[in-house]
Amino acid sequence: MDQIQFQSWYQLCSAAVIELEPKLLIERVDAAEAAIQGRLRDLQFDSDHHKERQLMEDALRTLRFLRHRPNT
């Protein structure tokens, strides 16, 4: 797994998960989702990185939950 690429989207997801301010939360979720989509495009023609792909799927589910949870 390419550590630099992995760290980028992972750090953005981590920041979204711990954000308490609703407006900033949405901004962080947007940034994390964009980073994941970019990474998925980078891996589009690569048959490796199965673990990272699974982590990104899990992260996207978490980000969707954060975006739609009450009080945001």
Phi and psi in radians as a Rosetta constraint file:
Dihedral C 1 N 2 CA 2 C 2 CIRCULARHARMONIC -1.253 0.35
Dihedral N 2 CA 2 C 2 N 3 CIRCULARHARMONIC 1.845 0.35
Dihedral C 2 N 3 CA 3 C 3 CIRCULARHARMONIC -1.027 0.35
Dihedral N 3 CA 3 C 3 N 4 CIRCULARHARMONIC -0.698 0.35
Dihedral C 3 N 4 CA 4 C 4 CIRCULARHARMONIC -1.135 0.35
Dihedral N 4 CA 4 C 4 N 5 CIRCULARHARMONIC -0.828 0.35
Dihedral C 4 N 5 CA 5 C 5 CIRCULARHARMONIC -1.122 0.35
Dihedral N 5 CA 5 C 5 N 6 CIRCULARHARMONIC -0.743 0.35
Dihedral C 5 N 6 CA 6 C 6 CIRCULARHARMONIC -1.052 0.35
Dihedral N 6 CA 6 C 6 N 7 CIRCULARHARMONIC -0.807 0.35
Dihedral C 6 N 7 CA 7 C 7 CIRCULARHARMONIC -1.087 0.35
Dihedral N 7 CA 7 C 7 N 8 CIRCULARHARMONIC -0.639 0.35
Dihedral C 7 N 8 CA 8 C 8 CIRCULARHARMONIC -1.047 0.35
Dihedral N 8 CA 8 C 8 N 9 CIRCULARHARMONIC -1.010 0.35
Dihedral C 8 N 9 CA 9 C 9 CIRCULARHARMONIC -1.228 0.35
Dihedral N 9 CA 9 C 9 N 10 CIRCULARHARMONIC -0.583 0.35
Dihedral C 9 N 10 CA 10 C 10 CIRCULARHARMONIC -1.154 0.35
Dihedral N 10 CA 10 C 10 N 11 CIRCULARHARMONIC -0.740 0.35
Dihedral C 10 N 11 CA 11 C 11 CIRCULARHARMONIC -1.115 0.35
Dihedral N 11 CA 11 C 11 N 12 CIRCULARHARMONIC -0.695 0.35
Dihedral C 11 N 12 CA 12 C 12 CIRCULARHARMONIC -1.141 0.35
Dihedral N 12 CA 12 C 12 N 13 CIRCULARHARMONIC -0.693 0.35
Dihedral C 12 N 13 CA 13 C 13 CIRCULARHARMONIC -1.130 0.35
Dihedral N 13 CA 13 C 13 N 14 CIRCULARHARMONIC -0.745 0.35
Dihedral C 13 N 14 CA 14 C 14 CIRCULARHARMONIC -1.070 0.35
Dihedral N 14 CA 14 C 14 N 15 CIRCULARHARMONIC -0.713 0.35
Dihedral C 14 N 15 CA 15 C 15 CIRCULARHARMONIC -1.111 0.35
Dihedral N 15 CA 15 C 15 N 16 CIRCULARHARMONIC -0.668 0.35
Dihedral C 15 N 16 CA 16 C 16 CIRCULARHARMONIC -1.158 0.35
Dihedral N 16 CA 16 C 16 N 17 CIRCULARHARMONIC -0.721 0.35
Dihedral C 16 N 17 CA 17 C 17 CIRCULARHARMONIC -1.099 0.35
Dihedral N 17 CA 17 C 17 N 18 CIRCULARHARMONIC -0.601 0.35
Dihedral C 17 N 18 CA 18 C 18 CIRCULARHARMONIC -1.672 0.35
Dihedral N 18 CA 18 C 18 N 19 CIRCULARHARMONIC -0.029 0.35
Dihedral C 18 N 19 CA 19 C 19 CIRCULARHARMONIC -1.276 0.35
Dihedral N 19 CA 19 C 19 N 20 CIRCULARHARMONIC 2.314 0.35
Dihedral C 19 N 20 CA 20 C 20 CIRCULARHARMONIC -1.815 0.35
Dihedral N 20 CA 20 C 20 N 21 CIRCULARHARMONIC -0.455 0.35
Dihedral C 20 N 21 CA 21 C 21 CIRCULARHARMONIC -1.341 0.35
Dihedral N 21 CA 21 C 21 N 22 CIRCULARHARMONIC 2.074 0.35
Dihedral C 21 N 22 CA 22 C 22 CIRCULARHARMONIC -0.944 0.35
Dihedral N 22 CA 22 C 22 N 23 CIRCULARHARMONIC -0.779 0.35
Dihedral C 22 N 23 CA 23 C 23 CIRCULARHARMONIC -1.139 0.35
Dihedral N 23 CA 23 C 23 N 24 CIRCULARHARMONIC -0.772 0.35
Dihedral C 23 N 24 CA 24 C 24 CIRCULARHARMONIC -1.174 0.35
Dihedral N 24 CA 24 C 24 N 25 CIRCULARHARMONIC -0.572 0.35
Dihedral C 24 N 25 CA 25 C 25 CIRCULARHARMONIC -1.026 0.35
Dihedral N 25 CA 25 C 25 N 26 CIRCULARHARMONIC -0.840 0.35
Dihedral C 25 N 26 CA 26 C 26 CIRCULARHARMONIC -1.088 0.35
Dihedral N 26 CA 26 C 26 N 27 CIRCULARHARMONIC -0.702 0.35
Dihedral C 26 N 27 CA 27 C 27 CIRCULARHARMONIC -1.098 0.35
Dihedral N 27 CA 27 C 27 N 28 CIRCULARHARMONIC -0.729 0.35
Dihedral C 27 N 28 CA 28 C 28 CIRCULARHARMONIC -1.210 0.35
Dihedral N 28 CA 28 C 28 N 29 CIRCULARHARMONIC -0.673 0.35
Dihedral C 28 N 29 CA 29 C 29 CIRCULARHARMONIC -1.096 0.35
Dihedral N 29 CA 29 C 29 N 30 CIRCULARHARMONIC -0.781 0.35
Dihedral C 29 N 30 CA 30 C 30 CIRCULARHARMONIC -1.014 0.35
Dihedral N 30 CA 30 C 30 N 31 CIRCULARHARMONIC -0.798 0.35
Dihedral C 30 N 31 CA 31 C 31 CIRCULARHARMONIC -1.116 0.35
Dihedral N 31 CA 31 C 31 N 32 CIRCULARHARMONIC -0.743 0.35
Dihedral C 31 N 32 CA 32 C 32 CIRCULARHARMONIC -1.162 0.35
Dihedral N 32 CA 32 C 32 N 33 CIRCULARHARMONIC -0.754 0.35
Dihedral C 32 N 33 CA 33 C 33 CIRCULARHARMONIC -1.092 0.35
Dihedral N 33 CA 33 C 33 N 34 CIRCULARHARMONIC -0.716 0.35
Dihedral C 33 N 34 CA 34 C 34 CIRCULARHARMONIC -1.111 0.35
Dihedral N 34 CA 34 C 34 N 35 CIRCULARHARMONIC -0.718 0.35
Dihedral C 34 N 35 CA 35 C 35 CIRCULARHARMONIC -1.133 0.35
Dihedral N 35 CA 35 C 35 N 36 CIRCULARHARMONIC -0.704 0.35
Dihedral C 35 N 36 CA 36 C 36 CIRCULARHARMONIC -1.152 0.35
Dihedral N 36 CA 36 C 36 N 37 CIRCULARHARMONIC -0.788 0.35
Dihedral C 36 N 37 CA 37 C 37 CIRCULARHARMONIC -1.075 0.35
Dihedral N 37 CA 37 C 37 N 38 CIRCULARHARMONIC -0.673 0.35
Dihedral C 37 N 38 CA 38 C 38 CIRCULARHARMONIC -1.107 0.35
Dihedral N 38 CA 38 C 38 N 39 CIRCULARHARMONIC -0.761 0.35
Dihedral C 38 N 39 CA 39 C 39 CIRCULARHARMONIC -1.139 0.35
Dihedral N 39 CA 39 C 39 N 40 CIRCULARHARMONIC -0.696 0.35
Dihedral C 39 N 40 CA 40 C 40 CIRCULARHARMONIC -1.092 0.35
Dihedral N 40 CA 40 C 40 N 41 CIRCULARHARMONIC -0.654 0.35
Dihedral C 40 N 41 CA 41 C 41 CIRCULARHARMONIC -1.113 0.35
Dihedral N 41 CA 41 C 41 N 42 CIRCULARHARMONIC -0.714 0.35
Dihedral C 41 N 42 CA 42 C 42 CIRCULARHARMONIC -1.046 0.35
Dihedral N 42 CA 42 C 42 N 43 CIRCULARHARMONIC -0.587 0.35
Dihedral C 42 N 43 CA 43 C 43 CIRCULARHARMONIC -1.649 0.35
Dihedral N 43 CA 43 C 43 N 44 CIRCULARHARMONIC 0.067 0.35
Dihedral C 43 N 44 CA 44 C 44 CIRCULARHARMONIC -0.904 0.35
Dihedral N 44 CA 44 C 44 N 45 CIRCULARHARMONIC -0.726 0.35
Dihedral C 44 N 45 CA 45 C 45 CIRCULARHARMONIC -1.891 0.35
Dihedral N 45 CA 45 C 45 N 46 CIRCULARHARMONIC 0.353 0.35
Dihedral C 45 N 46 CA 46 C 46 CIRCULARHARMONIC -1.930 0.35
Dihedral N 46 CA 46 C 46 N 47 CIRCULARHARMONIC 2.186 0.35
Dihedral C 46 N 47 CA 47 C 47 CIRCULARHARMONIC -1.524 0.35
Dihedral N 47 CA 47 C 47 N 48 CIRCULARHARMONIC -0.042 0.35
Dihedral C 47 N 48 CA 48 C 48 CIRCULARHARMONIC -1.609 0.35
Dihedral N 48 CA 48 C 48 N 49 CIRCULARHARMONIC -2.874 0.35
Dihedral C 48 N 49 CA 49 C 49 CIRCULARHARMONIC 1.191 0.35
Dihedral N 49 CA 49 C 49 N 50 CIRCULARHARMONIC 0.602 0.35
Dihedral C 49 N 50 CA 50 C 50 CIRCULARHARMONIC -1.067 0.35
Dihedral N 50 CA 50 C 50 N 51 CIRCULARHARMONIC -0.739 0.35
Dihedral C 50 N 51 CA 51 C 51 CIRCULARHARMONIC -1.127 0.35
Dihedral N 51 CA 51 C 51 N 52 CIRCULARHARMONIC -0.762 0.35
Dihedral C 51 N 52 CA 52 C 52 CIRCULARHARMONIC -1.116 0.35
Dihedral N 52 CA 52 C 52 N 53 CIRCULARHARMONIC -0.707 0.35
Dihedral C 52 N 53 CA 53 C 53 CIRCULARHARMONIC -1.046 0.35
Dihedral N 53 CA 53 C 53 N 54 CIRCULARHARMONIC -0.735 0.35
Dihedral C 53 N 54 CA 54 C 54 CIRCULARHARMONIC -1.129 0.35
Dihedral N 54 CA 54 C 54 N 55 CIRCULARHARMONIC -0.731 0.35
Dihedral C 54 N 55 CA 55 C 55 CIRCULARHARMONIC -1.075 0.35
Dihedral N 55 CA 55 C 55 N 56 CIRCULARHARMONIC -0.689 0.35
Dihedral C 55 N 56 CA 56 C 56 CIRCULARHARMONIC -1.178 0.35
Dihedral N 56 CA 56 C 56 N 57 CIRCULARHARMONIC -0.680 0.35
Dihedral C 56 N 57 CA 57 C 57 CIRCULARHARMONIC -1.065 0.35
Dihedral N 57 CA 57 C 57 N 58 CIRCULARHARMONIC -0.772 0.35
Dihedral C 57 N 58 CA 58 C 58 CIRCULARHARMONIC -1.099 0.35
Dihedral N 58 CA 58 C 58 N 59 CIRCULARHARMONIC -0.743 0.35
Dihedral C 58 N 59 CA 59 C 59 CIRCULARHARMONIC -1.109 0.35
Dihedral N 59 CA 59 C 59 N 60 CIRCULARHARMONIC -0.722 0.35
Dihedral C 59 N 60 CA 60 C 60 CIRCULARHARMONIC -1.093 0.35
Dihedral N 60 CA 60 C 60 N 61 CIRCULARHARMONIC -0.670 0.35
Dihedral C 60 N 61 CA 61 C 61 CIRCULARHARMONIC -1.102 0.35
Dihedral N 61 CA 61 C 61 N 62 CIRCULARHARMONIC -0.745 0.35
Dihedral C 61 N 62 CA 62 C 62 CIRCULARHARMONIC -1.113 0.35
Dihedral N 62 CA 62 C 62 N 63 CIRCULARHARMONIC -0.754 0.35
Dihedral C 62 N 63 CA 63 C 63 CIRCULARHARMONIC -1.128 0.35
Dihedral N 63 CA 63 C 63 N 64 CIRCULARHARMONIC -0.686 0.35
Dihedral C 63 N 64 CA 64 C 64 CIRCULARHARMONIC -1.081 0.35
Dihedral N 64 CA 64 C 64 N 65 CIRCULARHARMONIC -0.722 0.35
Dihedral C 64 N 65 CA 65 C 65 CIRCULARHARMONIC -1.073 0.35
Dihedral N 65 CA 65 C 65 N 66 CIRCULARHARMONIC -0.818 0.35
Dihedral C 65 N 66 CA 66 C 66 CIRCULARHARMONIC -1.066 0.35
Dihedral N 66 CA 66 C 66 N 67 CIRCULARHARMONIC -0.692 0.35
Dihedral C 66 N 67 CA 67 C 67 CIRCULARHARMONIC -1.139 0.35
Dihedral N 67 CA 67 C 67 N 68 CIRCULARHARMONIC -0.596 0.35
Dihedral C 67 N 68 CA 68 C 68 CIRCULARHARMONIC -1.884 0.35
Dihedral N 68 CA 68 C 68 N 69 CIRCULARHARMONIC 0.129 0.35
Dihedral C 68 N 69 CA 69 C 69 CIRCULARHARMONIC -1.262 0.35
Dihedral N 69 CA 69 C 69 N 70 CIRCULARHARMONIC 2.701 0.35
Dihedral C 69 N 70 CA 70 C 70 CIRCULARHARMONIC -1.053 0.35
Dihedral N 70 CA 70 C 70 N 71 CIRCULARHARMONIC 2.676 0.35
Dihedral C 70 N 71 CA 71 C 71 CIRCULARHARMONIC 1.275 0.35
Dihedral N 71 CA 71 C 71 N 72 CIRCULARHARMONIC 0.428 0.35
